[in-house]
Amino acid sequence: MSKLLIKTCNENNISPNELIELYTLIFPIVSNNVLSINNLYDKQLVDINHLPTEKGKRLIADYSNALSILEGRRKTNSKQVDSAILETEINNWIDDYRKLFKGFKMGAMGDKKACTTKMITFFKEYPEYANKEIIFKAVKMYINSVNDTRYLMRADYFIFKNDQNSNRVSNLAIHAEEVDLEKEELTHNIMMI
């Protein structure tokens, strides 16, 4: 079961079935689960007419927003994005990210926990690049630019690494900006045709 679903249910003291039932009241699907509707009423998520209350609507809006982020349908634009949502999203594809570095040299995939932690930080600090597609393109761009794979950065260091002056640097952000600029340039060229 999705960590997001569990987190949402735990925070609101409702069962997954009740959350789905509330969801179906807002986004209609045929459902006649009277027990769940009564429980939703008891929790003040629906009114006597089985219509969502403001509390119920807010819960579904928050859940829908989180789902949009998880499914990559909405680009994050706030540094205040919930870490649990980010962790759930990133855990879904962090192994694929690390595999992009696989086979070039021993240890290039980096530490999974470090990659996850640094990627969460990256999403918060660089919301304009907080997109799996941009990140994967940036990694491929970086790997293609490396002439000697002995000097290829580890996956976790590519996200963030301290330079010789102890300043944190993100090679991922540098390459993501290049990917974003290429996309803008392509869009501009297409519009000029």
Short mmCIF file of the C-alpha atoms (twelve columns), coordinates in Angstrom:
data_MODEL
# 
_entry.id   MODEL 
# 
loop_
_atom_site.group_PDB 
_atom_site.id 
_atom_site.type_symbol 
_atom_site.label_atom_id 
_atom_site.label_alt_id 
_atom_site.label_comp_id 
_atom_site.label_asym_id 
_atom_site.label_seq_id 
_atom_site.Cartn_x 
_atom_site.Cartn_y 
_atom_site.Cartn_z 
_atom_site.pdbx_PDB_model_num 
ATOM 1   C CA . MET A 1   0.000   0.000  0.000   1 
ATOM 2   C CA . SER A 2   1.248   3.478  -0.784  1 
ATOM 3   C CA . LYS A 3   3.132   5.271  2.003   1 
ATOM 4   C CA . LEU A 4   1.187   8.382  1.059   1 
ATOM 5   C CA . LEU A 5   -2.132  6.568  1.528   1 
ATOM 6   C CA . ILE A 6   -1.026  5.234  4.920   1 
ATOM 7   C CA . LYS A 7   0.300   8.650  5.988   1 
ATOM 8   C CA . THR A 8   -2.907  10.417 4.910   1 
ATOM 9   C CA . CYS A 9   -5.084  7.878  6.709   1 
ATOM 10  C CA . ASN A 10  -3.006  7.931  9.907   1 
ATOM 11  C CA . GLU A 11  -2.939  11.737 10.061  1 
ATOM 12  C CA . ASN A 12  -6.703  11.934 9.632   1 
ATOM 13  C CA . ASN A 13  -7.630  8.861  11.682  1 
ATOM 14  C CA . ILE A 14  -9.517  7.199  8.837   1 
ATOM 15  C CA . SER A 15  -9.189  3.841  7.125   1 
ATOM 16  C CA . PRO A 16  -8.059  3.476  3.500   1 
ATOM 17  C CA . ASN A 17  -11.606 2.365  2.621   1 
ATOM 18  C CA . GLU A 18  -13.026 5.526  4.194   1 
ATOM 19  C CA . LEU A 19  -10.557 7.695  2.270   1 
ATOM 20  C CA . ILE A 20  -11.544 5.984  -0.974  1 
ATOM 21  C CA . GLU A 21  -15.222 6.339  -0.122  1 
ATOM 22  C CA . LEU A 22  -14.744 10.059 0.506   1 
ATOM 23  C CA . TYR A 23  -12.797 10.312 -2.737  1 
ATOM 24  C CA . THR A 24  -15.648 8.653  -4.642  1 
ATOM 25  C CA . LEU A 25  -18.133 11.165 -3.218  1 
ATOM 26  C CA . ILE A 26  -16.078 13.961 -4.766  1 
ATOM 27  C CA . PHE A 27  -15.036 12.050 -7.892  1 
ATOM 28  C CA . PRO A 28  -18.124 9.826  -8.421  1 
ATOM 29  C CA . ILE A 29  -17.695 6.100  -8.839  1 
ATOM 30  C CA . VAL A 30  -20.553 3.712  -8.107  1 
ATOM 31  C CA . SER A 31  -20.360 2.851  -4.412  1 
ATOM 32  C CA . ASN A 32  -22.870 1.792  -1.799  1 
ATOM 33  C CA . ASN A 33  -20.637 1.173  1.193   1 
ATOM 34  C CA . VAL A 34  -22.990 2.416  3.931   1 
ATOM 35  C CA . LEU A 35  -20.602 1.489  6.757   1 
ATOM 36  C CA . SER A 36  -17.817 3.686  5.370   1 
ATOM 37  C CA . ILE A 37  -20.231 6.571  4.723   1 
ATOM 38  C CA . ASN A 38  -21.466 6.364  8.329   1 
ATOM 39  C CA . ASN A 39  -17.874 6.381  9.570   1 
ATOM 40  C CA . LEU A 40  -17.119 9.390  7.370   1 
ATOM 41  C CA . TYR A 41  -20.143 11.136 8.849   1 
ATOM 42  C CA . ASP A 42  -18.956 10.333 12.380  1 
ATOM 43  C CA . LYS A 43  -15.564 11.863 11.513  1 
ATOM 44  C CA . GLN A 44  -17.277 14.967 10.101  1 
ATOM 45  C CA . LEU A 45  -15.904 14.350 6.604   1 
ATOM 46  C CA . VAL A 46  -19.401 14.128 5.065   1 
ATOM 47  C CA . ASP A 47  -22.662 15.770 6.109   1 
ATOM 48  C CA . ILE A 48  -26.066 14.169 6.725   1 
ATOM 49  C CA . ASN A 49  -26.734 14.150 2.971   1 
ATOM 50  C CA . HIS A 50  -23.482 12.252 2.374   1 
ATOM 51  C CA . LEU A 51  -21.894 15.281 0.741   1 
ATOM 52  C CA . PRO A 52  -18.285 16.137 1.607   1 
ATOM 53  C CA . THR A 53  -17.835 18.755 4.322   1 
ATOM 54  C CA . GLU A 54  -15.164 21.451 4.069   1 
ATOM 55  C CA . LYS A 55  -12.879 19.193 6.116   1 
ATOM 56  C CA . GLY A 56  -13.532 16.307 3.708   1 
ATOM 57  C CA . LYS A 57  -12.948 18.484 0.635   1 
ATOM 58  C CA . ARG A 58  -9.703  19.805 2.103   1 
ATOM 59  C CA . LEU A 59  -8.499  16.257 2.839   1 
ATOM 60  C CA . ILE A 60  -9.197  15.137 -0.736  1 
ATOM 61  C CA . ALA A 61  -7.613  18.293 -2.190  1 
ATOM 62  C CA . ASP A 62  -4.438  17.662 -0.177  1 
ATOM 63  C CA . TYR A 63  -4.411  13.991 -1.158  1 
ATOM 64  C CA . SER A 64  -5.050  14.787 -4.847  1 
ATOM 65  C CA . ASN A 65  -2.273  17.374 -4.823  1 
ATOM 66  C CA . ALA A 66  0.134   14.857 -3.303  1 
ATOM 67  C CA . LEU A 67  -0.880  12.256 -5.911  1 
ATOM 68  C CA . SER A 68  -0.225  14.761 -8.692  1 
ATOM 69  C CA . ILE A 69  3.297   15.289 -7.384  1 
ATOM 70  C CA . LEU A 70  3.883   11.548 -7.023  1 
ATOM 71  C CA . GLU A 71  2.685   10.837 -10.542 1 
ATOM 72  C CA . GLY A 72  4.782   13.644 -11.993 1 
ATOM 73  C CA . ARG A 73  1.731   15.504 -13.307 1 
ATOM 74  C CA . ARG A 74  2.560   18.619 -11.323 1 
ATOM 75  C CA . LYS A 75  5.933   20.228 -11.014 1 
ATOM 76  C CA . THR A 76  6.689   21.123 -7.426  1 
ATOM 77  C CA . ASN A 77  7.086   24.849 -6.935  1 
ATOM 78  C CA . SER A 78  7.546   25.234 -3.220  1 
ATOM 79  C CA . LYS A 79  10.519  24.667 -0.974  1 
ATOM 80  C CA . GLN A 80  8.018   23.642 1.695   1 
ATOM 81  C CA . VAL A 81  7.023   20.369 0.006   1 
ATOM 82  C CA . ASP A 82  6.347   17.662 2.574   1 
ATOM 83  C CA . SER A 83  9.396   15.418 3.050   1 
ATOM 84  C CA . ALA A 84  7.252   12.297 3.407   1 
ATOM 85  C CA . ILE A 85  5.626   12.936 0.020   1 
ATOM 86  C CA . LEU A 86  9.016   13.570 -1.545  1 
ATOM 87  C CA . GLU A 87  10.510  10.485 0.038   1 
ATOM 88  C CA . THR A 88  7.655   8.352  -1.290  1 
ATOM 89  C CA . GLU A 89  8.040   9.790  -4.786  1 
ATOM 90  C CA . ILE A 90  11.821  9.533  -4.835  1 
ATOM 91  C CA . ASN A 91  11.862  5.993  -3.418  1 
ATOM 92  C CA . ASN A 92  9.796   4.930  -6.436  1 
ATOM 93  C CA . TRP A 93  12.639  5.752  -8.840  1 
ATOM 94  C CA . ILE A 94  15.899  6.309  -6.913  1 
ATOM 95  C CA . ASP A 95  17.186  2.842  -7.903  1 
ATOM 96  C CA . ASP A 96  16.635  3.732  -11.578 1 
ATOM 97  C CA . TYR A 97  18.576  6.954  -11.002 1 
ATOM 98  C CA . ARG A 98  21.472  5.036  -9.435  1 
ATOM 99  C CA . LYS A 99  21.467  2.464  -12.257 1 
ATOM 100 C CA . LEU A 100 22.278  5.247  -14.730 1 
ATOM 101 C CA . PHE A 101 25.755  5.283  -13.105 1 
ATOM 102 C CA . LYS A 102 26.105  1.488  -13.012 1 
ATOM 103 C CA . GLY A 103 28.902  -0.278 -14.841 1 
ATOM 104 C CA . PHE A 104 31.249  2.651  -15.335 1 
ATOM 105 C CA . LYS A 105 33.378  2.030  -12.258 1 
ATOM 106 C CA . MET A 106 33.125  0.328  -8.875  1 
ATOM 107 C CA . GLY A 107 30.937  2.323  -6.483  1 
ATOM 108 C CA . ALA A 108 29.595  4.731  -9.112  1 
ATOM 109 C CA . MET A 109 25.966  4.001  -8.117  1 
ATOM 110 C CA . GLY A 110 26.700  5.615  -4.748  1 
ATOM 111 C CA . ASP A 111 24.966  4.996  -1.468  1 
ATOM 112 C CA . LYS A 112 21.191  4.563  -1.799  1 
ATOM 113 C CA . LYS A 113 20.363  6.287  1.485   1 
ATOM 114 C CA . ALA A 114 22.653  9.223  0.643   1 
ATOM 115 C CA . CYS A 115 21.106  9.465  -2.836  1 
ATOM 116 C CA . THR A 116 17.592  9.536  -1.386  1 
ATOM 117 C CA . THR A 117 18.412  12.105 1.304   1 
ATOM 118 C CA . LYS A 118 20.282  14.353 -1.115  1 
ATOM 119 C CA . MET A 119 17.550  14.057 -3.741  1 
ATOM 120 C CA . ILE A 120 14.903  15.165 -1.211  1 
ATOM 121 C CA . THR A 121 17.086  18.172 -0.423  1 
ATOM 122 C CA . PHE A 122 17.578  18.807 -4.153  1 
ATOM 123 C CA . PHE A 123 13.800  18.828 -4.752  1 
ATOM 124 C CA . LYS A 124 13.367  21.398 -1.979  1 
ATOM 125 C CA . GLU A 125 16.269  23.638 -2.987  1 
ATOM 126 C CA . TYR A 126 15.757  23.438 -6.753  1 
ATOM 127 C CA . PRO A 127 11.983  23.124 -7.245  1 
ATOM 128 C CA . GLU A 128 12.327  24.350 -10.831 1 
ATOM 129 C CA . TYR A 129 14.230  21.121 -11.653 1 
ATOM 130 C CA . ALA A 130 12.261  18.796 -9.352  1 
ATOM 131 C CA . ASN A 131 11.205  16.503 -12.144 1 
ATOM 132 C CA . LYS A 132 12.359  12.937 -12.768 1 
ATOM 133 C CA . GLU A 133 12.547  13.469 -16.543 1 
ATOM 134 C CA . ILE A 134 14.815  16.517 -16.222 1 
ATOM 135 C CA . ILE A 135 16.988  14.732 -13.659 1 
ATOM 136 C CA . PHE A 136 17.472  11.630 -15.817 1 
ATOM 137 C CA . LYS A 137 18.305  13.749 -18.873 1 
ATOM 138 C CA . ALA A 138 20.781  15.748 -16.788 1 
ATOM 139 C CA . VAL A 139 22.511  12.545 -15.639 1 
ATOM 140 C CA . LYS A 140 22.725  11.228 -19.200 1 
ATOM 141 C CA . MET A 141 24.117  14.572 -20.362 1 
ATOM 142 C CA . TYR A 142 26.737  14.438 -17.597 1 
ATOM 143 C CA . ILE A 143 27.756  10.824 -18.282 1 
ATOM 144 C CA . ASN A 144 28.077  11.549 -22.025 1 
ATOM 145 C CA . SER A 145 30.367  14.493 -21.230 1 
ATOM 146 C CA . VAL A 146 32.819  12.411 -19.185 1 
ATOM 147 C CA . ASN A 147 35.790  11.344 -21.329 1 
ATOM 148 C CA . ASP A 148 37.460  9.112  -18.752 1 
ATOM 149 C CA . THR A 149 35.051  7.147  -16.546 1 
ATOM 150 C CA . ARG A 150 37.686  6.933  -13.801 1 
ATOM 151 C CA . TYR A 151 36.676  10.530 -13.065 1 
ATOM 152 C CA . LEU A 152 32.917  9.918  -13.120 1 
ATOM 153 C CA . MET A 153 31.250  11.199 -9.941  1 
ATOM 154 C CA . ARG A 154 29.320  8.830  -7.728  1 
ATOM 155 C CA . ALA A 155 25.522  9.134  -8.014  1 
ATOM 156 C CA . ASP A 156 25.167  10.674 -4.539  1 
ATOM 157 C CA . TYR A 157 28.059  13.128 -5.075  1 
ATOM 158 C CA . PHE A 158 26.517  14.197 -8.379  1 
ATOM 159 C CA . ILE A 159 23.450  15.455 -6.501  1 
ATOM 160 C CA . PHE A 160 25.473  17.383 -3.892  1 
ATOM 161 C CA . LYS A 161 29.132  17.410 -2.924  1 
ATOM 162 C CA . ASN A 162 31.255  19.812 -0.906  1 
ATOM 163 C CA . ASP A 163 34.022  21.549 -2.844  1 
ATOM 164 C CA . GLN A 164 37.509  22.245 -1.473  1 
ATOM 165 C CA . ASN A 165 36.168  25.323 0.374   1 
ATOM 166 C CA . SER A 166 33.380  23.277 2.001   1 
ATOM 167 C CA . ASN A 167 30.738  24.938 -0.173  1 
ATOM 168 C CA . ARG A 168 27.977  22.583 -1.215  1 
ATOM 169 C CA . VAL A 169 27.766  22.271 -4.998  1 
ATOM 170 C CA . SER A 170 25.151  20.480 -7.075  1 
ATOM 171 C CA . ASN A 171 26.372  19.160 -10.395 1 
ATOM 172 C CA . LEU A 172 22.840  17.862 -10.902 1 
ATOM 173 C CA . ALA A 173 21.511  21.449 -10.723 1 
ATOM 174 C CA . ILE A 174 24.151  22.624 -13.193 1 
ATOM 175 C CA . HIS A 175 23.240  19.928 -15.713 1 
ATOM 176 C CA . ALA A 176 19.486  20.249 -15.054 1 
ATOM 177 C CA . GLU A 177 19.752  23.931 -15.950 1 
ATOM 178 C CA . GLU A 178 21.381  22.920 -19.245 1 
ATOM 179 C CA . VAL A 179 18.561  20.459 -19.936 1 
ATOM 180 C CA . ASP A 180 15.999  23.153 -19.133 1 
ATOM 181 C CA . LEU A 181 17.761  25.668 -21.392 1 
ATOM 182 C CA . GLU A 182 17.849  23.138 -24.243 1 
ATOM 183 C CA . LYS A 183 14.106  22.576 -23.801 1 
ATOM 184 C CA . GLU A 184 13.446  26.338 -23.856 1 
ATOM 185 C CA . GLU A 185 15.627  26.764 -26.937 1 
ATOM 186 C CA . LEU A 186 13.840  23.923 -28.723 1 
ATOM 187 C CA . THR A 187 10.455  25.411 -27.834 1 
ATOM 188 C CA . HIS A 188 11.589  28.835 -29.052 1 
ATOM 189 C CA . ASN A 189 12.851  27.367 -32.351 1 
ATOM 190 C CA . ILE A 190 9.599   25.489 -32.918 1 
ATOM 191 C CA . MET A 191 7.587   28.650 -32.293 1 
ATOM 192 C CA . MET A 192 9.716   30.523 -34.830 1 
ATOM 193 C CA . ILE A 193 8.808   28.034 -37.599 1 
# 
